[in-house]
Amino acid sequence: MMDNKMICTELFENVVEGGETVGFAFLGRLPYYRGLGLSMIEDIQVSVDGEEIAREAIRFAVRGKTYTLDEMETVYDDRWNFGEKARIIALKPGGLAAGPHKIGFAVRMRVSYLPFVPTTRDTKELALAA
């Protein structure tokens, strides 16, 4: 139901730190209607043009705080709210070339009343401005 709304189209950019392009970022929404504590996000997967980004190279940023996926496992005092756009950062030295790129985004989450751990996916083509 929410899978086609996970990747937002209004932001797609290279990430520059200390004058060096270290990766790219886009905005993503949680595909769950109630929002979840960050510790309940089991995993986030990102791919670009068919290339999977390593878990260790993914960062999650919301309301001015940035976390690694390992750090999120023990964050009990912060949430990803329904409809809230988080900045998903993928570390990839040199970033991406200008132009269209196929972005894949998957979220695996733990929901207390479900007897399984769902993974929801979205794929969109986004254009990186020159």
C-alpha angles and dihedrals in degrees: 000000000000098000096098090054098052097094112058118210102210098081129042116145147143115258116233122194123176091353092304126108104235103171145309137281140203136172120259136185128214110252094221127093098224107042123239141231110258092245088064093062100097097187145344120209126195130185132179122200090343095310114121116225113224116252090239090058096056123095129187120208128186132160093355097311125108124201138182114230090251090054091051090062090074101034104115099158101058133064143199101225128210110275093007115137114226122194108241111202123195116193108222115153110241093016120228133316118250114270138053122339131179108235122197120196127181131177124196111196138180114231115186098223097044118091090213137045108248124213116201122194139197131181126192138165110238127184120227112214119233 
